Amino acid sequence: MKMKRMGNVQLIFLLICVFTFNLTGCKKNYYPKPYGYFRVDLPEHRYNKIDTILPYHFEISDIAKIELKKEEQEQYWIDIVYPTLNAAIHCSYKEVNHNFYELSEDAHRSVYKHLVRADDITEQIFSNPERKVYGIYYDLKGNAASVAQFVLTDSIKHFVRGAVYFNHVPNKDSIAPMSDYIKHDVIRLMESFSWK
């Protein structure tokens, strides 16, 4: 009888050990979840032709609006503002007056100063000889302050430069959908651009 009793104690002890081992030994490792971002539902791209006092025409997204900038000694500077995306395309206009090289170099420097934070900058040449519109589209990758920039000119009289900025600290992951949306709009702006 004594032998049987000892076996029960050992059996209970063994069951407690197995139960404890199962509770602690088979636990999955904890991995922190990556930081998430809010989902942004973007509308379909729809465009309106803009015809104002500006010396040029183009199409913009119907979720954007134009704000004329009051810059000292500068005319026709505008911001294409996206209120729902907290972003804007800042556009400046200069008349070419024997200074085309200086304007081009200044635009080039303005783009490549972002190389400090950008992972990559790609250039795409744009040409529409029928409308006498030529330019370059710059796509900036990474956490640069600007996600896209462009230059449009006729090389004789007009020079327009634009840059896309978001009104918060740049984070390529959090703004990726909105950034792609506005980049699509910039391409449309360039394709629909014409001089008056």
VENPE-V870035 format. One record per residue. N is the residue number from 1. RES is the residue in one small letter. SS is DSSP state (H for helix, E for strand, L for the rest). OMEGA is omega in whole degrees, -180 to 180 (NA if undefined). Layout:
# VENPE-V870035
{{N RES SS OMEGA} {N RES SS OMEGA}}
This chain:
# VENPE-V870035
{{1 m L -179} {2 k H 180} {3 m H -180} {4 k H 180} {5 r H 179} {6 m H 178} {7 g H 178} {8 n H 178} {9 v H 179} {10 q H 178} {11 l H 178} {12 i H 178} {13 f H 179} {14 l H 178} {15 l H 178} {16 i H 178} {17 c H 180} {18 v H 179} {19 f H 179} {20 t H 179} {21 f H 179} {22 n H -180} {23 l H -175} {24 t H -173} {25 g H -175} {26 c L -180} {27 k L 177} {28 k L 176} {29 n L 179} {30 y L 175} {31 y L 179} {32 p L 179} {33 k L 178} {34 p L 179} {35 y L -178} {36 g L 178} {37 y L 178} {38 f L 176} {39 r L 180} {40 v L 177} {41 d L -178} {42 l L 179} {43 p L 174} {44 e L 179} {45 h L 173} {46 r L -172} {47 y E 175} {48 n E 177} {49 k E 180} {50 i E 177} {51 d L -177} {52 t L 178} {53 i L -179} {54 l L 179} {55 p L 180} {56 y E 176} {57 h E 173} {58 f E 177} {59 e E 176} {60 i E 179} {61 s E 179} {62 d L 174} {63 i L 180} {64 a L 175} {65 k E -179} {66 i E 173} {67 e E 176} {68 l E 179} {69 k L 177} {70 k L 179} {71 e E 180} {72 e L 179} {73 q L 178} {74 e E 177} {75 q L 171} {76 y L 174} {77 w L -177} {78 i E 169} {79 d E 172} {80 i E -169} {81 v E 174} {82 y E -175} {83 p L -177} {84 t L -180} {85 l L -180} {86 n L -177} {87 a E 178} {88 a E 171} {89 i E -180} {90 h E -177} {91 c E 176} {92 s E -179} {93 y E 175} {94 k E 172} {95 e E 178} {96 v L -179} {97 n L -177} {98 h L -179} {99 n L -178} {100 f H -180} {101 y H -179} {102 e H 179} {103 l H 179} {104 s H 180} {105 e H 178} {106 d H 178} {107 a H 179} {108 h H 178} {109 r H -179} {110 s H 178} {111 v H -172} {112 y H 171} {113 k H 178} {114 h H -178} {115 l H 178} {116 v H -178} {117 r L -178} {118 a E 175} {119 d E -178} {120 d E 174} {121 i E 177} {122 t E -180} {123 e E 176} {124 q E -180} {125 i E 178} {126 f E -179} {127 s E 174} {128 n E -175} {129 p L 180} {130 e L -180} {131 r L -177} {132 k L 178} {133 v E -179} {134 y E -179} {135 g E 179} {136 i E 174} {137 y E 179} {138 y E 177} {139 d E -177} {140 l E -180} {141 k E 177} {142 g E -176} {143 n L 177} {144 a L 180} {145 a L 178} {146 s E -178} {147 v E 179} {148 a E 175} {149 q E 179} {150 f E 175} {151 v E 175} {152 l E -178} {153 t E 168} {154 d L 178} {155 s L -177} {156 i L -173} {157 k L -171} {158 h E 177} {159 f E 180} {160 v E 177} {161 r E 179} {162 g E 179} {163 a E 180} {164 v E 178} {165 y E 171} {166 f E -176} {167 n L 175} {168 h L -179} {169 v L -177} {170 p L 174} {171 n L -172} {172 k H -179} {173 d H -175} {174 s H -177} {175 i H -174} {176 a H -179} {177 p H -180} {178 m H 178} {179 s H 178} {180 d H 180} {181 y H -178} {182 i H 177} {183 k H 176} {184 h H 178} {185 d H 178} {186 v H 177} {187 i H 179} {188 r H 178} {189 l H -178} {190 m H -179} {191 e H -178} {192 s H -174} {193 f L 173} {194 s E 179} {195 w E 175} {196 k L NA}}
